[in-house]
Each structure stands twice: as C-alpha cells, then as structure tokens.
C-alpha cells in the first residue's frame, strides 16, 4: 500500500516538472541564434533556427539550469519501476 501512495505522489511531481521542459523549449525557440547556439549540446551547430533544438538538449539544459528537473527524472524512474514491478509480480502470480 505504501508503494501506491508514493506512486500517486510521484505522478503530479513528474507531470509538473515535465511540463517545465516545454517552457524551456519555447524560450529557446525565440532566442537569437547567437544566444541559443552556445546552449546546444547534441544539436548540430549548423541548424537554421533555434527551434530545431533536439529534445535531449532541452532536457539537458533543463537539468543544468534548474535542478528541480531532477525530480522529473527520479519520479519518472520510480513510476516506470513501480509499474514494471507490479506487472512482473502479477505475471509471476505474486499478488
């Protein structure tokens, strides 16, 4: 039962911190190229628009600029792990 309570608490935490990455992506999309290109990590430097940034770069920039984004990472991993455990236990007949 404790696992389900923590699972329910992780859902809004994950969703709120996940939505934050959309705000970062929209903020980067409107920057001039001279400001956004130094932020690129995996996105090639020869892209024509700042809005062409890769999603992984948005995620990495979010982790670098806002440490609360780590909540998204850890709560997402917990959600996936908990659901995987419950499915595996159900298949094995443990519950």
C-alpha positions in Angstrom: 0.0 0.0 0.0 2.9 2.4 0.7 4.2 1.9 -2.8 0.9 3.1 -4.2 0.8 6.2 -2.1 4.3 7.2 -3.2 3.3 6.3 -6.8 0.3 8.7 -6.6 2.5 11.4 -5.1 5.1 10.9 -7.9 2.6 11.4 -10.7 1.9 15.2 -10.3 5.6 15.8 -9.4 6.6 14.1 -12.7 4.0 15.9 -14.8 4.7 19.4 -13.4 8.5 19.1 -13.8 8.0 17.5 -17.2 5.9 20.5 -18.4 8.7 22.8 -17.4 10.8 21.5 -20.2 8.2 22.8 -22.7 8.7 26.3 -21.3 12.4 26.0 -21.8 11.9 24.8 -25.4 9.6 27.7 -26.1 12.0 30.2 -24.5 15.0 28.8 -26.6 13.0 28.9 -29.8 12.7 32.7 -29.7 16.3 33.4 -28.8 18.6 34.9 -31.5 21.0 32.3 -33.0 24.0 33.9 -31.3 22.4 33.2 -27.9 20.9 29.8 -28.5 23.8 28.0 -30.3 26.1 28.0 -27.3 23.4 26.2 -25.4 23.4 23.3 -27.9 25.0 20.1 -26.6 24.0 17.4 -29.1 22.2 19.6 -31.7 24.4 20.4 -34.7 25.6 23.9 -34.8 24.5 24.3 -38.5 20.8 24.3 -37.8 19.0 27.3 -39.3 16.6 28.0 -36.4 16.8 27.8 -32.6 13.5 25.9 -32.6 15.3 23.0 -34.3 16.9 22.1 -31.0 16.8 18.4 -30.1 14.6 17.2 -27.3 17.5 15.7 -25.4 19.2 19.1 -25.5 16.1 20.7 -23.9 16.2 18.1 -21.2 19.9 18.5 -20.6 19.6 22.3 -20.5 16.7 21.9 -18.0 18.9 19.8 -15.8 21.7 22.3 -16.0 19.7 25.4 -15.4 17.0 24.2 -13.0 18.0 21.4 -10.6 14.3 20.7 -9.7 14.2 19.0 -13.1 16.0 16.1 -11.4 12.6 15.4 -9.7 11.2 14.7 -13.1 14.0 12.2 -13.7 13.7 10.4 -10.4 9.9 10.4 -10.2 9.7 9.1 -13.7 12.1 6.3 -13.0 10.1 5.4 -9.9 6.8 5.4 -11.8 8.3 3.1 -14.5 10.0 0.8 -12.0 6.9 0.5 -9.8 4.6 -0.3 -12.7 7.2 -2.7 -14.1 7.4 -4.4 -10.7 3.7 -4.7 -10.3 3.3 -6.2 -13.8 6.1 -8.6 -13.2 4.6 -9.6 -9.8 1.2 -10.1 -11.5 2.7 -12.3 -14.2 4.6 -14.4 -11.6 1.4 -14.7 -9.5 2.9 -12.9 -6.5 -0.2 -10.7 -6.0 
